[in-house]
Amino acid sequence: MGAAQALRLGGEMSLPDAARGKPEVGFESAMIDAIDRVNQSGVFAEQSAKAFAEGRLDDIHGTMIAAKKADIELRLLANVRTKVVDAINDLLRMNV
């Protein structure tokens, strides 16, 4: 649907977030947020494992799930970092 058709129908056109006054989320802030989430997940898994080892927690399933989740998130973040570095290196090797 075009802009004129949307206006005629009384519909609202989709505007970019920046045009609506919402700040854009950049790659840097997205990566920082992802690193923080992975770190929190790792800390939670470590605390769960420590509590289980000390006998304060008897939920082995929850402990193992937290550890596996932290491991998967860390691997994903490392793969994203590797892909970004590879992309930057490809850009640097380009002939202009």
Biopython code that builds the backbone (N, CA, C, O; Angstrom):
import numpy as np
from Bio.PDB.StructureBuilder import StructureBuilder

atoms = [
    (1, "MET", "N", (0.848, -1.157, 0.000)),
    (1, "MET", "CA", (0.000, 0.000, 0.000)),
    (1, "MET", "C", (0.898, 1.225, 0.000)),
    (1, "MET", "O", (1.830, 1.316, 0.800)),
    (2, "GLY", "N", (0.623, 2.164, -0.891)),
    (2, "GLY", "CA", (1.418, 3.376, -1.001)),
    (2, "GLY", "C", (1.038, 4.399, 0.046)),
    (2, "GLY", "O", (0.062, 4.217, 0.775)),
    (3, "ALA", "N", (1.810, 5.486, 0.126)),
    (3, "ALA", "CA", (1.573, 6.530, 1.119)),
    (3, "ALA", "C", (0.233, 7.214, 0.882)),
    (3, "ALA", "O", (-0.517, 7.462, 1.826)),
    (4, "ALA", "N", (-0.073, 7.522, -0.397)),
    (4, "ALA", "CA", (-1.329, 8.202, -0.705)),
    (4, "ALA", "C", (-2.513, 7.308, -0.380)),
    (4, "ALA", "O", (-3.520, 7.779, 0.150)),
    (5, "GLN", "N", (-2.406, 6.036, -0.688)),
    (5, "GLN", "CA", (-3.491, 5.110, -0.425)),
    (5, "GLN", "C", (-3.694, 4.944, 1.082)),
    (5, "GLN", "O", (-4.834, 4.841, 1.536)),
    (6, "ALA", "N", (-2.637, 4.918, 1.846)),
    (6, "ALA", "CA", (-2.750, 4.803, 3.300)),
    (6, "ALA", "C", (-3.438, 6.022, 3.883)),
    (6, "ALA", "O", (-4.248, 5.903, 4.802)),
    (7, "LEU", "N", (-3.118, 7.200, 3.349)),
    (7, "LEU", "CA", (-3.744, 8.425, 3.843)),
    (7, "LEU", "C", (-5.227, 8.460, 3.494)),
    (7, "LEU", "O", (-6.048, 8.884, 4.307)),
    (8, "ARG", "N", (-5.574, 8.015, 2.281)),
    (8, "ARG", "CA", (-6.968, 8.004, 1.858)),
    (8, "ARG", "C", (-7.791, 7.041, 2.709)),
    (8, "ARG", "O", (-8.952, 7.311, 3.019)),
    (9, "LEU", "N", (-7.189, 5.928, 3.080)),
    (9, "LEU", "CA", (-7.902, 4.934, 3.865)),
    (9, "LEU", "C", (-7.883, 5.258, 5.351)),
    (9, "LEU", "O", (-8.499, 4.556, 6.154)),
    (10, "GLY", "N", (-7.186, 6.306, 5.710)),
    (10, "GLY", "CA", (-7.119, 6.675, 7.119)),
    (10, "GLY", "C", (-6.153, 5.813, 7.901)),
    (10, "GLY", "O", (-6.135, 5.853, 9.131)),
    (11, "GLY", "N", (-5.355, 5.038, 7.200)),
    (11, "GLY", "CA", (-4.385, 4.180, 7.867)),
    (11, "GLY", "C", (-3.162, 4.954, 8.309)),
    (11, "GLY", "O", (-2.912, 6.072, 7.857)),
    (12, "GLU", "N", (-2.424, 4.354, 9.180)),
    (12, "GLU", "CA", (-1.212, 4.982, 9.674)),
    (12, "GLU", "C", (-0.022, 4.353, 8.975)),
    (12, "GLU", "O", (0.102, 3.129, 8.914)),
    (13, "MET", "N", (0.847, 5.193, 8.452)),
    (13, "MET", "CA", (2.044, 4.673, 7.803)),
    (13, "MET", "C", (3.055, 4.296, 8.865)),
    (13, "MET", "O", (3.109, 4.913, 9.929)),
    (14, "SER", "N", (3.836, 3.306, 8.584)),
    (14, "SER", "CA", (4.871, 2.883, 9.504)),
    (14, "SER", "C", (6.078, 3.799, 9.357)),
    (14, "SER", "O", (6.673, 3.884, 8.282)),
    (15, "LEU", "N", (6.432, 4.473, 10.421)),
    (15, "LEU", "CA", (7.586, 5.365, 10.413)),
    (15, "LEU", "C", (8.731, 4.706, 11.140)),
    (15, "LEU", "O", (8.515, 3.921, 12.064)),
    (16, "PRO", "N", (9.956, 5.018, 10.732)),
    (16, "PRO", "CA", (11.100, 4.498, 11.480)),
    (16, "PRO", "C", (11.059, 5.000, 12.920)),
    (16, "PRO", "O", (10.479, 6.048, 13.203)),
    (17, "ASP", "N", (11.677, 4.248, 13.826)),
    (17, "ASP", "CA", (11.678, 4.623, 15.234)),
    (17, "ASP", "C", (12.243, 6.010, 15.463)),
    (17, "ASP", "O", (11.746, 6.742, 16.319)),
    (18, "ALA", "N", (13.280, 6.392, 14.709)),
    (18, "ALA", "CA", (13.890, 7.706, 14.883)),
    (18, "ALA", "C", (12.910, 8.821, 14.534)),
    (18, "ALA", "O", (12.943, 9.889, 15.144)),
    (19, "ALA", "N", (12.037, 8.579, 13.555)),
    (19, "ALA", "CA", (11.064, 9.588, 13.151)),
    (19, "ALA", "C", (9.956, 9.730, 14.190)),
    (19, "ALA", "O", (9.336, 10.790, 14.284)),
    (20, "ARG", "N", (9.699, 8.700, 14.958)),
    (20, "ARG", "CA", (8.678, 8.745, 15.999)),
    (20, "ARG", "C", (9.219, 9.307, 17.310)),
    (20, "ARG", "O", (8.477, 9.426, 18.286)),
    (21, "GLY", "N", (10.482, 9.649, 17.339)),
    (21, "GLY", "CA", (11.069, 10.179, 18.557)),
    (21, "GLY", "C", (11.711, 9.115, 19.428)),
    (21, "GLY", "O", (12.271, 9.431, 20.478)),
    (22, "LYS", "N", (11.640, 7.853, 19.007)),
    (22, "LYS", "CA", (12.280, 6.783, 19.763)),
    (22, "LYS", "C", (13.743, 6.705, 19.350)),
    (22, "LYS", "O", (14.049, 6.774, 18.160)),
    (23, "PRO", "N", (14.642, 6.565, 20.300)),
    (23, "PRO", "CA", (16.048, 6.467, 19.929)),
    (23, "PRO", "C", (16.327, 5.140, 19.220)),
    (23, "PRO", "O", (15.760, 4.103, 19.565)),
    (24, "GLU", "N", (17.193, 5.197, 18.244)),
    (24, "GLU", "CA", (17.582, 3.974, 17.546)),
    (24, "GLU", "C", (18.518, 3.165, 18.428)),
    (24, "GLU", "O", (19.348, 3.723, 19.146)),
    (25, "VAL", "N", (18.381, 1.864, 18.370)),
    (25, "VAL", "CA", (19.274, 0.991, 19.106)),
    (25, "VAL", "C", (20.397, 0.625, 18.156)),
    (25, "VAL", "O", (20.177, -0.031, 17.138)),
    (26, "GLY", "N", (21.595, 1.052, 18.495)),
    (26, "GLY", "CA", (22.741, 0.784, 17.646)),
    (26, "GLY", "C", (23.341, -0.576, 17.936)),
    (26, "GLY", "O", (22.990, -1.239, 18.912)),
    (27, "PHE", "N", (24.243, -0.971, 17.075)),
    (27, "PHE", "CA", (24.881, -2.267, 17.225)),
    (27, "PHE", "C", (25.679, -2.325, 18.520)),
    (27, "PHE", "O", (25.692, -3.344, 19.211)),
    (28, "GLU", "N", (26.344, -1.215, 18.840)),
    (28, "GLU", "CA", (27.162, -1.186, 20.052)),
    (28, "GLU", "C", (26.316, -1.426, 21.298)),
    (28, "GLU", "O", (26.678, -2.241, 22.146)),
    (29, "SER", "N", (25.192, -0.722, 21.412)),
    (29, "SER", "CA", (24.348, -0.898, 22.596)),
    (29, "SER", "C", (23.704, -2.284, 22.618)),
    (29, "SER", "O", (23.507, -2.858, 23.689)),
    (30, "ALA", "N", (23.379, -2.820, 21.454)),
    (30, "ALA", "CA", (22.812, -4.171, 21.394)),
    (30, "ALA", "C", (23.837, -5.200, 21.868)),
    (30, "ALA", "O", (23.493, -6.136, 22.589)),
    (31, "MET", "N", (25.089, -5.027, 21.465)),
    (31, "MET", "CA", (26.141, -5.955, 21.894)),
    (31, "MET", "C", (26.414, -5.818, 23.391)),
    (31, "MET", "O", (26.622, -6.818, 24.078)),
    (32, "ILE", "N", (26.413, -4.598, 23.893)),
    (32, "ILE", "CA", (26.642, -4.394, 25.325)),
    (32, "ILE", "C", (25.523, -5.048, 26.130)),
    (32, "ILE", "O", (25.781, -5.683, 27.153)),
    (33, "ASP", "N", (24.281, -4.894, 25.670)),
    (33, "ASP", "CA", (23.149, -5.539, 26.347)),
    (33, "ASP", "C", (23.276, -7.056, 26.299)),
    (33, "ASP", "O", (23.006, -7.736, 27.288)),
    (34, "ALA", "N", (23.684, -7.584, 25.155)),
    (34, "ALA", "CA", (23.842, -9.034, 25.021)),
    (34, "ALA", "C", (24.942, -9.547, 25.947)),
    (34, "ALA", "O", (24.789, -10.597, 26.570)),
    (35, "ILE", "N", (26.035, -8.821, 26.039)),
    (35, "ILE", "CA", (27.130, -9.218, 26.928)),
    (35, "ILE", "C", (26.659, -9.206, 28.379)),
    (35, "ILE", "O", (26.983, -10.111, 29.148)),
    (36, "ASP", "N", (25.899, -8.186, 28.751)),
    (36, "ASP", "CA", (25.368, -8.111, 30.120)),
    (36, "ASP", "C", (24.440, -9.286, 30.420)),
    (36, "ASP", "O", (24.509, -9.880, 31.496)),
    (37, "ARG", "N", (23.560, -9.621, 29.452)),
    (37, "ARG", "CA", (22.643, -10.747, 29.669)),
    (37, "ARG", "C", (23.400, -12.062, 29.795)),
    (37, "ARG", "O", (23.063, -12.893, 30.638)),
    (38, "VAL", "N", (24.417, -12.253, 28.965)),
    (38, "VAL", "CA", (25.210, -13.485, 29.032)),
    (38, "VAL", "C", (25.945, -13.556, 30.369)),
    (38, "VAL", "O", (26.029, -14.619, 30.984)),
    (39, "ASN", "N", (26.470, -12.425, 30.811)),
    (39, "ASN", "CA", (27.172, -12.396, 32.096)),
    (39, "ASN", "C", (26.218, -12.724, 33.243)),
    (39, "ASN", "O", (26.566, -13.500, 34.133)),
    (40, "GLN", "N", (25.021, -12.140, 33.229)),
    (40, "GLN", "CA", (24.036, -12.421, 34.275)),
    (40, "GLN", "C", (23.637, -13.894, 34.277)),
    (40, "GLN", "O", (23.463, -14.502, 35.333)),
    (41, "SER", "N", (23.496, -14.449, 33.095)),
    (41, "SER", "CA", (23.139, -15.857, 32.982)),
    (41, "SER", "C", (24.243, -16.742, 33.548)),
    (41, "SER", "O", (23.969, -17.730, 34.230)),
    (42, "GLY", "N", (25.492, -16.382, 33.262)),
    (42, "GLY", "CA", (26.625, -17.140, 33.791)),
    (42, "GLY", "C", (26.734, -17.040, 35.302)),
    (42, "GLY", "O", (27.026, -18.030, 35.973)),
    (43, "VAL", "N", (26.503, -15.857, 35.836)),
    (43, "VAL", "CA", (26.541, -15.664, 37.289)),
    (43, "VAL", "C", (25.432, -16.477, 37.951)),
    (43, "VAL", "O", (25.656, -17.115, 38.980)),
    (44, "PHE", "N", (24.225, -16.454, 37.356)),
    (44, "PHE", "CA", (23.111, -17.229, 37.908)),
    (44, "PHE", "C", (23.430, -18.724, 37.896)),
    (44, "PHE", "O", (23.161, -19.426, 38.871)),
    (45, "ALA", "N", (24.003, -19.210, 36.791)),
    (45, "ALA", "CA", (24.345, -20.630, 36.695)),
    (45, "ALA", "C", (25.405, -20.998, 37.738)),
    (45, "ALA", "O", (25.338, -22.060, 38.357)),
    (46, "GLU", "N", (26.366, -20.119, 37.921)),
    (46, "GLU", "CA", (27.418, -20.379, 38.909)),
    (46, "GLU", "C", (26.849, -20.401, 40.330)),
    (46, "GLU", "O", (27.216, -21.253, 41.140)),
    (47, "GLN", "N", (25.954, -19.461, 40.624)),
    (47, "GLN", "CA", (25.327, -19.422, 41.950)),
    (47, "GLN", "C", (24.456, -20.645, 42.188)),
    (47, "GLN", "O", (24.431, -21.191, 43.291)),
    (48, "SER", "N", (23.745, -21.072, 41.156)),
    (48, "SER", "CA", (22.904, -22.270, 41.278)),
    (48, "SER", "C", (23.762, -23.508, 41.534)),
    (48, "SER", "O", (23.420, -24.337, 42.378)),
    (49, "ALA", "N", (24.859, -23.633, 40.817)),
    (49, "ALA", "CA", (25.743, -24.779, 40.998)),
    (49, "ALA", "C", (26.366, -24.769, 42.391)),
    (49, "ALA", "O", (26.490, -25.814, 43.030)),
    (50, "LYS", "N", (26.753, -23.596, 42.853)),
    (50, "LYS", "CA", (27.354, -23.487, 44.189)),
    (50, "LYS", "C", (26.328, -23.847, 45.266)),
    (50, "LYS", "O", (26.642, -24.569, 46.213)),
    (51, "ALA", "N", (25.095, -23.337, 45.116)),
    (51, "ALA", "CA", (24.045, -23.655, 46.079)),
    (51, "ALA", "C", (23.718, -25.144, 46.069)),
    (51, "ALA", "O", (23.463, -25.729, 47.121)),
    (52, "PHE", "N", (23.725, -25.759, 44.896)),
    (52, "PHE", "CA", (23.457, -27.196, 44.801)),
    (52, "PHE", "C", (24.571, -27.990, 45.466)),
    (52, "PHE", "O", (24.310, -28.956, 46.183)),
    (53, "ALA", "N", (25.823, -27.577, 45.225)),
    (53, "ALA", "CA", (26.964, -28.279, 45.811)),
    (53, "ALA", "C", (26.975, -28.156, 47.330)),
    (53, "ALA", "O", (27.410, -29.075, 48.024)),
    (54, "GLU", "N", (26.501, -27.032, 47.847)),
    (54, "GLU", "CA", (26.470, -26.817, 49.293)),
    (54, "GLU", "C", (25.251, -27.449, 49.949)),
    (54, "GLU", "O", (25.161, -27.485, 51.176)),
    (55, "GLY", "N", (24.309, -27.950, 49.148)),
    (55, "GLY", "CA", (23.120, -28.591, 49.685)),
    (55, "GLY", "C", (21.987, -27.629, 49.990)),
    (55, "GLY", "O", (20.973, -28.039, 50.554)),
    (56, "ARG", "N", (22.131, -26.360, 49.634)),
    (56, "ARG", "CA", (21.072, -25.383, 49.868)),
    (56, "ARG", "C", (19.980, -25.465, 48.806)),
    (56, "ARG", "O", (18.896, -24.910, 48.986)),
    (57, "LEU", "N", (20.253, -26.136, 47.731)),
    (57, "LEU", "CA", (19.318, -26.251, 46.616)),
    (57, "LEU", "C", (19.269, -27.702, 46.185)),
    (57, "LEU", "O", (20.309, -28.350, 46.064)),
    (58, "ASP", "N", (18.074, -28.220, 45.953)),
    (58, "ASP", "CA", (17.964, -29.621, 45.542)),
    (58, "ASP", "C", (17.399, -29.772, 44.130)),
    (58, "ASP", "O", (16.945, -30.854, 43.760)),
    (59, "ASP", "N", (17.423, -28.710, 43.348)),
    (59, "ASP", "CA", (16.884, -28.712, 41.987)),
    (59, "ASP", "C", (18.008, -28.959, 40.975)),
    (59, "ASP", "O", (18.566, -28.014, 40.418)),
    (60, "ILE", "N", (18.330, -30.214, 40.745)),
    (60, "ILE", "CA", (19.412, -30.551, 39.803)),
    (60, "ILE", "C", (19.019, -30.182, 38.387)),
    (60, "ILE", "O", (19.869, -29.756, 37.605)),
    (61, "HIS", "N", (17.748, -30.336, 38.037)),
    (61, "HIS", "CA", (17.304, -30.017, 36.680)),
    (61, "HIS", "C", (17.458, -28.530, 36.393)),
    (61, "HIS", "O", (17.984, -28.146, 35.349)),
    (62, "GLY", "N", (17.002, -27.697, 37.316)),
    (62, "GLY", "CA", (17.122, -26.248, 37.152)),
    (62, "GLY", "C", (18.574, -25.808, 37.083)),
    (62, "GLY", "O", (18.928, -24.911, 36.317)),
    (63, "THR", "N", (19.414, -26.450, 37.894)),
    (63, "THR", "CA", (20.843, -26.119, 37.896)),
    (63, "THR", "C", (21.481, -26.479, 36.557)),
    (63, "THR", "O", (22.241, -25.690, 35.994)),
    (64, "MET", "N", (21.176, -27.656, 36.056)),
    (64, "MET", "CA", (21.754, -28.086, 34.776)),
    (64, "MET", "C", (21.219, -27.242, 33.620)),
    (64, "MET", "O", (21.961, -26.925, 32.690)),
    (65, "ILE", "N", (19.949, -26.880, 33.670)),
    (65, "ILE", "CA", (19.370, -26.037, 32.622)),
    (65, "ILE", "C", (20.026, -24.664, 32.632)),
    (65, "ILE", "O", (20.330, -24.118, 31.571)),
    (66, "ALA", "N", (20.250, -24.095, 33.821)),
    (66, "ALA", "CA", (20.895, -22.784, 33.925)),
    (66, "ALA", "C", (22.321, -22.841, 33.376)),
    (66, "ALA", "O", (22.759, -21.918, 32.690)),
    (67, "ALA", "N", (23.046, -23.919, 33.676)),
    (67, "ALA", "CA", (24.420, -24.058, 33.181)),
    (67, "ALA", "C", (24.439, -24.207, 31.658)),
    (67, "ALA", "O", (25.265, -23.597, 30.981)),
    (68, "LYS", "N", (23.534, -25.012, 31.131)),
    (68, "LYS", "CA", (23.487, -25.223, 29.678)),
    (68, "LYS", "C", (23.060, -23.945, 28.958)),
    (68, "LYS", "O", (23.596, -23.616, 27.899)),
    (69, "LYS", "N", (22.097, -23.229, 29.533)),
    (69, "LYS", "CA", (21.649, -21.974, 28.939)),
    (69, "LYS", "C", (22.799, -20.971, 28.889)),
    (69, "LYS", "O", (23.005, -20.314, 27.868)),
    (70, "ALA", "N", (23.540, -20.851, 29.973)),
    (70, "ALA", "CA", (24.683, -19.935, 30.007)),
    (70, "ALA", "C", (25.722, -20.332, 28.961)),
    (70, "ALA", "O", (26.300, -19.471, 28.298)),
    (71, "ASP", "N", (25.959, -21.636, 28.813)),
    (71, "ASP", "CA", (26.926, -22.117, 27.827)),
    (71, "ASP", "C", (26.482, -21.801, 26.404)),
    (71, "ASP", "O", (27.290, -21.357, 25.589)),
    (72, "ILE", "N", (25.215, -22.022, 26.101)),
    (72, "ILE", "CA", (24.690, -21.748, 24.757)),
    (72, "ILE", "C", (24.749, -20.259, 24.447)),
    (72, "ILE", "O", (25.138, -19.864, 23.349)),
    (73, "GLU", "N", (24.359, -19.427, 25.425)),
    (73, "GLU", "CA", (24.399, -17.981, 25.212)),
    (73, "GLU", "C", (25.822, -17.490, 24.986)),
    (73, "GLU", "O", (26.053, -16.626, 24.139)),
    (74, "LEU", "N", (26.774, -18.030, 25.734)),
    (74, "LEU", "CA", (28.172, -17.631, 25.560)),
    (74, "LEU", "C", (28.699, -18.046, 24.187)),
    (74, "LEU", "O", (29.409, -17.280, 23.535)),
    (75, "ARG", "N", (28.355, -19.247, 23.751)),
    (75, "ARG", "CA", (28.785, -19.698, 22.422)),
    (75, "ARG", "C", (28.188, -18.833, 21.318)),
    (75, "ARG", "O", (28.877, -18.478, 20.361)),
    (76, "LEU", "N", (26.905, -18.495, 21.451)),
    (76, "LEU", "CA", (26.248, -17.644, 20.463)),
    (76, "LEU", "C", (26.922, -16.280, 20.392)),
    (76, "LEU", "O", (27.200, -15.777, 19.303)),
    (77, "LEU", "N", (27.182, -15.687, 21.541)),
    (77, "LEU", "CA", (27.840, -14.384, 21.572)),
    (77, "LEU", "C", (29.231, -14.452, 20.945)),
    (77, "LEU", "O", (29.628, -13.544, 20.215)),
    (78, "ALA", "N", (29.967, -15.519, 21.227)),
    (78, "ALA", "CA", (31.296, -15.680, 20.632)),
    (78, "ALA", "C", (31.201, -15.832, 19.113)),
    (78, "ALA", "O", (32.036, -15.292, 18.386)),
    (79, "ASN", "N", (30.198, -16.558, 18.628)),
    (79, "ASN", "CA", (30.024, -16.715, 17.185)),
    (79, "ASN", "C", (29.664, -15.396, 16.516)),
    (79, "ASN", "O", (30.148, -15.102, 15.423)),
    (80, "VAL", "N", (28.821, -14.599, 17.163)),
    (80, "VAL", "CA", (28.470, -13.289, 16.614)),
    (80, "VAL", "C", (29.707, -12.404, 16.547)),
    (80, "VAL", "O", (29.939, -11.722, 15.549)),
    (81, "ARG", "N", (30.499, -12.418, 17.619)),
    (81, "ARG", "CA", (31.731, -11.628, 17.636)),
    (81, "ARG", "C", (32.667, -12.050, 16.503)),
    (81, "ARG", "O", (33.251, -11.201, 15.829)),
    (82, "THR", "N", (32.806, -13.341, 16.297)),
    (82, "THR", "CA", (33.671, -13.851, 15.228)),
    (82, "THR", "C", (33.165, -13.403, 13.865)),
    (82, "THR", "O", (33.958, -13.000, 13.014)),
    (83, "LYS", "N", (31.864, -13.467, 13.648)),
    (83, "LYS", "CA", (31.289, -13.037, 12.365)),
    (83, "LYS", "C", (31.505, -11.544, 12.129)),
    (83, "LYS", "O", (31.788, -11.125, 11.007)),
    (84, "VAL", "N", (31.372, -10.745, 13.183)),
    (84, "VAL", "CA", (31.590, -9.301, 13.048)),
    (84, "VAL", "C", (33.046, -9.017, 12.713)),
    (84, "VAL", "O", (33.336, -8.198, 11.841)),
    (85, "VAL", "N", (33.954, -9.680, 13.394)),
    (85, "VAL", "CA", (35.378, -9.482, 13.109)),
    (85, "VAL", "C", (35.703, -9.914, 11.686)),
    (85, "VAL", "O", (36.455, -9.230, 10.991)),
    (86, "ASP", "N", (35.152, -11.032, 11.247)),
    (86, "ASP", "CA", (35.370, -11.480, 9.867)),
    (86, "ASP", "C", (34.828, -10.471, 8.856)),
    (86, "ASP", "O", (35.465, -10.206, 7.837)),
    (87, "ALA", "N", (33.658, -9.913, 9.138)),
    (87, "ALA", "CA", (33.072, -8.920, 8.231)),
    (87, "ALA", "C", (33.931, -7.661, 8.164)),
    (87, "ALA", "O", (34.124, -7.093, 7.089)),
    (88, "ILE", "N", (34.440, -7.231, 9.302)),
    (88, "ILE", "CA", (35.310, -6.046, 9.319)),
    (88, "ILE", "C", (36.585, -6.325, 8.536)),
    (88, "ILE", "O", (37.039, -5.482, 7.762)),
    (89, "ASN", "N", (37.160, -7.500, 8.735)),
    (89, "ASN", "CA", (38.357, -7.845, 7.985)),
    (89, "ASN", "C", (38.103, -7.906, 6.487)),
    (89, "ASN", "O", (38.951, -7.487, 5.699)),
    (90, "ASP", "N", (36.950, -8.421, 6.083)),
    (90, "ASP", "CA", (36.584, -8.440, 4.657)),
    (90, "ASP", "C", (36.474, -7.023, 4.114)),
    (90, "ASP", "O", (36.927, -6.744, 3.004)),
    (91, "LEU", "N", (35.877, -6.133, 4.886)),
    (91, "LEU", "CA", (35.760, -4.735, 4.448)),
    (91, "LEU", "C", (37.126, -4.091, 4.312)),
    (91, "LEU", "O", (37.363, -3.326, 3.377)),
    (92, "LEU", "N", (38.012, -4.388, 5.221)),
    (92, "LEU", "CA", (39.354, -3.792, 5.166)),
    (92, "LEU", "C", (40.163, -4.304, 3.976)),
    (92, "LEU", "O", (41.031, -3.602, 3.457)),
    (93, "ARG", "N", (39.872, -5.533, 3.550)),
    (93, "ARG", "CA", (40.597, -6.108, 2.407)),
    (93, "ARG", "C", (40.039, -5.680, 1.071)),
    (93, "ARG", "O", (40.658, -5.933, 0.038)),
    (94, "MET", "N", (38.877, -5.034, 1.061)),
    (94, "MET", "CA", (38.256, -4.631, -0.207)),
    (94, "MET", "C", (39.079, -3.571, -0.914)),
    (94, "MET", "O", (39.625, -2.662, -0.290)),
    (95, "ASN", "N", (39.157, -3.708, -2.228)),
    (95, "ASN", "CA", (39.794, -2.681, -3.039)),
    (95, "ASN", "C", (38.749, -1.645, -3.406)),
    (95, "ASN", "O", (37.650, -1.977, -3.852)),
    (96, "VAL", "N", (39.102, -0.402, -3.215)),
    (96, "VAL", "CA", (38.145, 0.676, -3.495)),
    (96, "VAL", "C", (38.459, 1.316, -4.818)),
    (96, "VAL", "O", (37.767, 2.246, -5.234)),
]
sb = StructureBuilder()
sb.init_structure("model")
sb.init_model(0)
sb.init_chain("A")
sb.init_seg("    ")
for serial, (resi, resn, name, xyz) in enumerate(atoms, 1):
    if name == "N":
        sb.init_residue(resn, " ", resi, " ")
    sb.init_atom(name, np.array(xyz, "f"), 0.0, 1.0, " ", f" {name:<3s}", serial, name[0])
structure = sb.get_structure()
